[in-house]
Amino acid sequence: MDNFTHSLAGWALSRAGLVKKTGLATATLIIAANIPDIDAVAALLGGHQHLAIRRGITHGPIAMLVLPFILTWAVIAFDNWQARCGRRPESRLPIHKGWLLALAYIGTLSHPALDYLNNYGIRLLEPFSSRWFYGDTLFIIDVWVWTALAFGIWLSRKREKAEQGNWRKPAVIALGAVLVYIAANDLISNRAENAGYAAHREQENEPPKIVIANAVPVKFWCRDVLIGSRNGIYTEIPFQIGAGLDHANMRQMNFDVPDVDYAMLKAQNPDIAPFLFWARTPYVIVEEHNGVQNVTIRDARFANPAMGDRFSVTTRIEK
């Protein structure tokens, strides 16, 4: 998920009552909820190299064990530094090392739990296994999750300032509502995938190779159902709860499967290998013009024209 969602999750956990467990509880939860994304520095490598690094080792079991300890040490060091400099706020609660470590773990573990929910993928077992896991439940930016968590946080803070005894309740309800929302979206995705599977089997008289219910922005009741046939052809069909698959607006991703030399492409373009490592539904489009062949590899999950060439790699080959 996006980092705003991760931050709101950490903040909401704090407002649910954890803020009273130790000094710097809120800061620790928010930072911890984002800390696995330190692998974002991989974007500085340029090209598509970052695709093979992101959501990997910093989201795996070793990181889940180590990162909270590092964060706890850093927060304690910051609090001590402020105390030495006379800048520590008097209103801040004393640091409770045990609770601080516990909150660092809670926040850090919330990160892969949320990242798992979309279709981008996460390698939960890295470095022990490079297998990708996909929840296919929520769009990477979900305004309904934003709204629920932000409202719960705001109302909790408002009630606390008014010295109302039930100030934790709005945040607890918001977190519960988000969990119910996630469960409902999972059911929607399952129904959409089942519909896509049945439709393809009926039309082609064989099961599809893969079916993915891609969540769409805002319209949580809709999905773009991606269906990959066993011959490598991908189609995308809109789905809506209550209406089913909209075959009239079906979109074909590719119309043929060209024979390409992947070893040669990897040798010519260093972005090919990391892209294929990350790609879940890769397909190739070959275009020739004036003796030049452009070989483009895309991932059908992100082939929407609105995304441009962000999730594609093109290699220019002189004929």
Disulfide bonds with the S-S distance in Angstrom:
none
